[in-house]
Amino acid sequence: MADPRKVRADANALVGELLERLAHEEVRQLEVKRGGLRVRVSRGDAVVAPPPPTAASGERAQSVAVAPAAELPTVTAPLTGVFYRSPSPQAQPYVQVGSSVGVGEVIGLIEAMKLFNEIRSTAAGTVRRILAENGQLVRAHQPLLELQP
């Protein structure tokens, strides 16, 4: 079992390093996993959440999360596959930053097992950020869009 003071010192050092990178790069969130340690930092009002105990081993999961106080609604990928923002390479994207989106509206496609699946919005609002790039492999439940209600 790892020494909790060493783990805490490693986590603090990693958080400091990520915060420094976050301040100097054009990103809003960074996440790093090193061994059993997972650290995520985000821009904005931050709240530090202590890691919850794990039920299986009785040990505490070693993670520190810094996240926005109020999360905006997101549209997530329902399955794993390659995300496309438009129906074809020559066509305009389904949505862009600033577009209004209604519940059930197509926001992109995910290709899985050589089938193209329409991805529909699960929330209504204005697109604030597009979190997945065109042609990027996305995992099930990965956020694709961030909406402003």
PyRosetta script that sets phi, psi and omega in degrees:
from pyrosetta import init, pose_from_sequence

init()
pose = pose_from_sequence("MADPRKVRADANALVGELLERLAHEEVRQLEVKRGGLRVRVSRGDAVVAPPPPTAASGERAQSVAVAPAAELPTVTAPLTGVFYRSPSPQAQPYVQVGSSVGVGEVIGLIEAMKLFNEIRSTAAGTVRRILAENGQLVRAHQPLLELQP")
pose.set_psi(1, 135.2)
pose.set_omega(1, -177.2)
pose.set_phi(2, -72.7)
pose.set_psi(2, 147.7)
pose.set_omega(2, 177.2)
pose.set_phi(3, -67.9)
pose.set_psi(3, 121.0)
pose.set_omega(3, -177.1)
pose.set_phi(4, -58.2)
pose.set_psi(4, -33.4)
pose.set_omega(4, 178.9)
pose.set_phi(5, -67.3)
pose.set_psi(5, -38.9)
pose.set_omega(5, 178.8)
pose.set_phi(6, -66.2)
pose.set_psi(6, -44.1)
pose.set_omega(6, 179.0)
pose.set_phi(7, -61.3)
pose.set_psi(7, -45.1)
pose.set_omega(7, 179.2)
pose.set_phi(8, -62.3)
pose.set_psi(8, -42.2)
pose.set_omega(8, 179.1)
pose.set_phi(9, -64.2)
pose.set_psi(9, -42.7)
pose.set_omega(9, 177.6)
pose.set_phi(10, -62.2)
pose.set_psi(10, -43.3)
pose.set_omega(10, 179.3)
pose.set_phi(11, -62.5)
pose.set_psi(11, -45.3)
pose.set_omega(11, 179.4)
pose.set_phi(12, -62.0)
pose.set_psi(12, -40.9)
pose.set_omega(12, 178.5)
pose.set_phi(13, -64.7)
pose.set_psi(13, -42.1)
pose.set_omega(13, -179.8)
pose.set_phi(14, -66.9)
pose.set_psi(14, -41.6)
pose.set_omega(14, 177.2)
pose.set_phi(15, -60.7)
pose.set_psi(15, -44.6)
pose.set_omega(15, 178.7)
pose.set_phi(16, -59.9)
pose.set_psi(16, -43.6)
pose.set_omega(16, 178.9)
pose.set_phi(17, -63.4)
pose.set_psi(17, -44.1)
pose.set_omega(17, -179.9)
pose.set_phi(18, -66.9)
pose.set_psi(18, -40.0)
pose.set_omega(18, 178.2)
pose.set_phi(19, -63.2)
pose.set_psi(19, -38.2)
pose.set_omega(19, 177.3)
pose.set_phi(20, -63.5)
pose.set_psi(20, -45.5)
pose.set_omega(20, 178.5)
pose.set_phi(21, -65.2)
pose.set_psi(21, -39.0)
pose.set_omega(21, -179.3)
pose.set_phi(22, -63.2)
pose.set_psi(22, -35.6)
pose.set_omega(22, -178.8)
pose.set_phi(23, -70.7)
pose.set_psi(23, -27.2)
pose.set_omega(23, -174.4)
pose.set_phi(24, -108.2)
pose.set_psi(24, 0.0)
pose.set_omega(24, -179.3)
pose.set_phi(25, -119.1)
pose.set_psi(25, 159.8)
pose.set_omega(25, -179.7)
pose.set_phi(26, -89.1)
pose.set_psi(26, 55.1)
pose.set_omega(26, 176.7)
pose.set_phi(27, -126.0)
pose.set_psi(27, 158.9)
pose.set_omega(27, 180.0)
pose.set_phi(28, -105.8)
pose.set_psi(28, -18.4)
pose.set_omega(28, -178.2)
pose.set_phi(29, -151.8)
pose.set_psi(29, 141.2)
pose.set_omega(29, 175.5)
pose.set_phi(30, -130.5)
pose.set_psi(30, 142.8)
pose.set_omega(30, 176.4)
pose.set_phi(31, -139.4)
pose.set_psi(31, 134.6)
pose.set_omega(31, -179.7)
pose.set_phi(32, -133.0)
pose.set_psi(32, 139.9)
pose.set_omega(32, 174.2)
pose.set_phi(33, -119.9)
pose.set_psi(33, 124.8)
pose.set_omega(33, 177.0)
pose.set_phi(34, -131.6)
pose.set_psi(34, 111.7)
pose.set_omega(34, -177.0)
pose.set_phi(35, 61.9)
pose.set_psi(35, -128.5)
pose.set_omega(35, 178.1)
pose.set_phi(36, -90.4)
pose.set_psi(36, 7.7)
pose.set_omega(36, -175.8)
pose.set_phi(37, -103.2)
pose.set_psi(37, 130.1)
pose.set_omega(37, 177.7)
pose.set_phi(38, -126.1)
pose.set_psi(38, 124.9)
pose.set_omega(38, -179.0)
pose.set_phi(39, -128.1)
pose.set_psi(39, 131.8)
pose.set_omega(39, 177.6)
pose.set_phi(40, -130.1)
pose.set_psi(40, 131.3)
pose.set_omega(40, 176.0)
pose.set_phi(41, -126.6)
pose.set_psi(41, 145.1)
pose.set_omega(41, -179.5)
pose.set_phi(42, -135.2)
pose.set_psi(42, 154.1)
pose.set_omega(42, 173.9)
pose.set_phi(43, -74.7)
pose.set_psi(43, 157.7)
pose.set_omega(43, 175.5)
pose.set_phi(44, 106.3)
pose.set_psi(44, -170.2)
pose.set_omega(44, 177.6)
pose.set_phi(45, -63.0)
pose.set_psi(45, 125.5)
pose.set_omega(45, -172.8)
pose.set_phi(46, -112.8)
pose.set_psi(46, 145.2)
pose.set_omega(46, 174.5)
pose.set_phi(47, -129.7)
pose.set_psi(47, 130.1)
pose.set_omega(47, 178.8)
pose.set_phi(48, -92.8)
pose.set_psi(48, 122.9)
pose.set_omega(48, -179.8)
pose.set_phi(49, -106.7)
pose.set_psi(49, 124.7)
pose.set_omega(49, 179.1)
pose.set_phi(50, -70.6)
pose.set_psi(50, 153.3)
pose.set_omega(50, -178.9)
pose.set_phi(51, -69.9)
pose.set_psi(51, 140.2)
pose.set_omega(51, 178.3)
pose.set_phi(52, -78.8)
pose.set_psi(52, 154.8)
pose.set_omega(52, 176.2)
pose.set_phi(53, -71.0)
pose.set_psi(53, 147.1)
pose.set_omega(53, 177.1)
pose.set_phi(54, -90.6)
pose.set_psi(54, 137.8)
pose.set_omega(54, -175.5)
pose.set_phi(55, -74.5)
pose.set_psi(55, -34.5)
pose.set_omega(55, -173.2)
pose.set_phi(56, -67.3)
pose.set_psi(56, -47.1)
pose.set_omega(56, -173.0)
pose.set_phi(57, -104.5)
pose.set_psi(57, -15.1)
pose.set_omega(57, -177.0)
pose.set_phi(58, 81.1)
pose.set_psi(58, -8.4)
pose.set_omega(58, 178.1)
pose.set_phi(59, -84.7)
pose.set_psi(59, 160.6)
pose.set_omega(59, 177.4)
pose.set_phi(60, -84.5)
pose.set_psi(60, 135.0)
pose.set_omega(60, 174.2)
pose.set_phi(61, -66.7)
pose.set_psi(61, 137.1)
pose.set_omega(61, -176.2)
pose.set_phi(62, -94.9)
pose.set_psi(62, 91.4)
pose.set_omega(62, 176.4)
pose.set_phi(63, -150.4)
pose.set_psi(63, 151.4)
pose.set_omega(63, 174.7)
pose.set_phi(64, -129.3)
pose.set_psi(64, 128.1)
pose.set_omega(64, -179.2)
pose.set_phi(65, -119.6)
pose.set_psi(65, 134.0)
pose.set_omega(65, 173.2)
pose.set_phi(66, -120.3)
pose.set_psi(66, 112.3)
pose.set_omega(66, -173.0)
pose.set_phi(67, -133.8)
pose.set_psi(67, 160.3)
pose.set_omega(67, 176.8)
pose.set_phi(68, -61.5)
pose.set_psi(68, 148.0)
pose.set_omega(68, -178.4)
pose.set_phi(69, -66.2)
pose.set_psi(69, -42.7)
pose.set_omega(69, 179.4)
pose.set_phi(70, -119.0)
pose.set_psi(70, 116.7)
pose.set_omega(70, -178.6)
pose.set_phi(71, -85.1)
pose.set_psi(71, 139.7)
pose.set_omega(71, 175.4)
pose.set_phi(72, -83.3)
pose.set_psi(72, 153.4)
pose.set_omega(72, 178.8)
pose.set_phi(73, -64.0)
pose.set_psi(73, 145.3)
pose.set_omega(73, 178.1)
pose.set_phi(74, -126.9)
pose.set_psi(74, 156.4)
pose.set_omega(74, 170.6)
pose.set_phi(75, -104.4)
pose.set_psi(75, 124.8)
pose.set_omega(75, -176.1)
pose.set_phi(76, -108.7)
pose.set_psi(76, 159.0)
pose.set_omega(76, 178.1)
pose.set_phi(77, -72.0)
pose.set_psi(77, 128.9)
pose.set_omega(77, 178.9)
pose.set_phi(78, -79.7)
pose.set_psi(78, -14.7)
pose.set_omega(78, -179.7)
pose.set_phi(79, -152.1)
pose.set_psi(79, 168.2)
pose.set_omega(79, 178.8)
pose.set_phi(80, -87.1)
pose.set_psi(80, 136.9)
pose.set_omega(80, 178.1)
pose.set_phi(81, 169.3)
pose.set_psi(81, -168.5)
pose.set_omega(81, -179.7)
pose.set_phi(82, -93.6)
pose.set_psi(82, 125.1)
pose.set_omega(82, -177.2)
pose.set_phi(83, -88.4)
pose.set_psi(83, 133.6)
pose.set_omega(83, 175.3)
pose.set_phi(84, -125.7)
pose.set_psi(84, 135.2)
pose.set_omega(84, -178.3)
pose.set_phi(85, -84.8)
pose.set_psi(85, -14.2)
pose.set_omega(85, -178.4)
pose.set_phi(86, -137.2)
pose.set_psi(86, 161.8)
pose.set_omega(86, -178.2)
pose.set_phi(87, -70.9)
pose.set_psi(87, -20.9)
pose.set_omega(87, 176.4)
pose.set_phi(88, -153.3)
pose.set_psi(88, 162.4)
pose.set_omega(88, -178.9)
pose.set_phi(89, -59.3)
pose.set_psi(89, -29.3)
pose.set_omega(89, -178.1)
pose.set_phi(90, -87.3)
pose.set_psi(90, -16.3)
pose.set_omega(90, -175.2)
pose.set_phi(91, -82.0)
pose.set_psi(91, 157.9)
pose.set_omega(91, 175.8)
pose.set_phi(92, -70.1)
pose.set_psi(92, 150.1)
pose.set_omega(92, 176.6)
pose.set_phi(93, -62.0)
pose.set_psi(93, 150.7)
pose.set_omega(93, 176.8)
pose.set_phi(94, -58.5)
pose.set_psi(94, -44.9)
pose.set_omega(94, 179.5)
pose.set_phi(95, -137.7)
pose.set_psi(95, 155.9)
pose.set_omega(95, 175.5)
pose.set_phi(96, -133.7)
pose.set_psi(96, 168.1)
pose.set_omega(96, 175.6)
pose.set_phi(97, -58.7)
pose.set_psi(97, 129.0)
pose.set_omega(97, -178.2)
pose.set_phi(98, 98.3)
pose.set_psi(98, -12.6)
pose.set_omega(98, 178.6)
pose.set_phi(99, -70.6)
pose.set_psi(99, 145.1)
pose.set_omega(99, 172.7)
pose.set_phi(100, -87.2)
pose.set_psi(100, 137.0)
pose.set_omega(100, -177.4)
pose.set_phi(101, -128.0)
pose.set_psi(101, 135.3)
pose.set_omega(101, 175.8)
pose.set_phi(102, -105.8)
pose.set_psi(102, 161.4)
pose.set_omega(102, 177.4)
pose.set_phi(103, -61.4)
pose.set_psi(103, 131.0)
pose.set_omega(103, 179.0)
pose.set_phi(104, 89.9)
pose.set_psi(104, -5.8)
pose.set_omega(104, -180.0)
pose.set_phi(105, -76.9)
pose.set_psi(105, 139.5)
pose.set_omega(105, 179.6)
pose.set_phi(106, -69.3)
pose.set_psi(106, 127.8)
pose.set_omega(106, 179.9)
pose.set_phi(107, -114.8)
pose.set_psi(107, -9.6)
pose.set_omega(107, 179.8)
pose.set_phi(108, 172.9)
pose.set_psi(108, -174.4)
pose.set_omega(108, 178.6)
pose.set_phi(109, -127.5)
pose.set_psi(109, 148.6)
pose.set_omega(109, 169.7)
pose.set_phi(110, -124.3)
pose.set_psi(110, 124.2)
pose.set_omega(110, 176.8)
pose.set_phi(111, -91.0)
pose.set_psi(111, 121.5)
pose.set_omega(111, 178.1)
pose.set_phi(112, -139.3)
pose.set_psi(112, 128.2)
pose.set_omega(112, 180.0)
pose.set_phi(113, 53.6)
pose.set_psi(113, 43.0)
pose.set_omega(113, 177.7)
pose.set_phi(114, 64.3)
pose.set_psi(114, 17.8)
pose.set_omega(114, 174.7)
pose.set_phi(115, -115.7)
pose.set_psi(115, 140.2)
pose.set_omega(115, 177.3)
pose.set_phi(116, -97.8)
pose.set_psi(116, 122.2)
pose.set_omega(116, -178.7)
pose.set_phi(117, -109.3)
pose.set_psi(117, 126.3)
pose.set_omega(117, 175.9)
pose.set_phi(118, -69.9)
pose.set_psi(118, 133.7)
pose.set_omega(118, 177.6)
pose.set_phi(119, -104.4)
pose.set_psi(119, 122.0)
pose.set_omega(119, -176.9)
pose.set_phi(120, -108.0)
pose.set_psi(120, 145.9)
pose.set_omega(120, -179.8)
pose.set_phi(121, -66.4)
pose.set_psi(121, 138.3)
pose.set_omega(121, 177.2)
pose.set_phi(122, -101.0)
pose.set_psi(122, 0.2)
pose.set_omega(122, -180.0)
pose.set_phi(123, -144.9)
pose.set_psi(123, 161.4)
pose.set_omega(123, 178.2)
pose.set_phi(124, -108.4)
pose.set_psi(124, 148.0)
pose.set_omega(124, 177.4)
pose.set_phi(125, 159.3)
pose.set_psi(125, -165.9)
pose.set_omega(125, 178.0)
pose.set_phi(126, -105.8)
pose.set_psi(126, 133.8)
pose.set_omega(126, -178.9)
pose.set_phi(127, -65.7)
pose.set_psi(127, 118.2)
pose.set_omega(127, 179.1)
pose.set_phi(128, -93.9)
pose.set_psi(128, -42.9)
pose.set_omega(128, 179.3)
pose.set_phi(129, -145.0)
pose.set_psi(129, 146.0)
pose.set_omega(129, 171.2)
pose.set_phi(130, -105.2)
pose.set_psi(130, 117.0)
pose.set_omega(130, -170.2)
pose.set_phi(131, -93.9)
pose.set_psi(131, -14.6)
pose.set_omega(131, 180.0)
pose.set_phi(132, -116.9)
pose.set_psi(132, 134.9)
pose.set_omega(132, 179.6)
pose.set_phi(133, -81.6)
pose.set_psi(133, 154.9)
pose.set_omega(133, 175.7)
pose.set_phi(134, -62.8)
pose.set_psi(134, 129.5)
pose.set_omega(134, 179.6)
pose.set_phi(135, 83.6)
pose.set_psi(135, 5.7)
pose.set_omega(135, -177.6)
pose.set_phi(136, -86.8)
pose.set_psi(136, 140.3)
pose.set_omega(136, 172.7)
pose.set_phi(137, -72.4)
pose.set_psi(137, 126.6)
pose.set_omega(137, 177.7)
pose.set_phi(138, -119.8)
pose.set_psi(138, 151.0)
pose.set_omega(138, 178.4)
pose.set_phi(139, -98.7)
pose.set_psi(139, 156.4)
pose.set_omega(139, 176.2)
pose.set_phi(140, -56.5)
pose.set_psi(140, 137.1)
pose.set_omega(140, 178.7)
pose.set_phi(141, 74.7)
pose.set_psi(141, 6.0)
pose.set_omega(141, 176.2)
pose.set_phi(142, -76.2)
pose.set_psi(142, 134.4)
pose.set_omega(142, 178.6)
pose.set_phi(143, -64.0)
pose.set_psi(143, 135.1)
pose.set_omega(143, 178.4)
pose.set_phi(144, -106.1)
pose.set_psi(144, -42.5)
pose.set_omega(144, -179.4)
pose.set_phi(145, -132.8)
pose.set_psi(145, 148.4)
pose.set_omega(145, 171.0)
pose.set_phi(146, -112.3)
pose.set_psi(146, 130.4)
pose.set_omega(146, -175.7)
pose.set_phi(147, -112.8)
pose.set_psi(147, 147.5)
pose.set_omega(147, 170.3)
pose.set_phi(148, -99.9)
pose.set_psi(148, 117.3)
pose.set_omega(148, -176.5)
pose.set_phi(149, -63.0)
pose.dump_pdb("model.pdb")
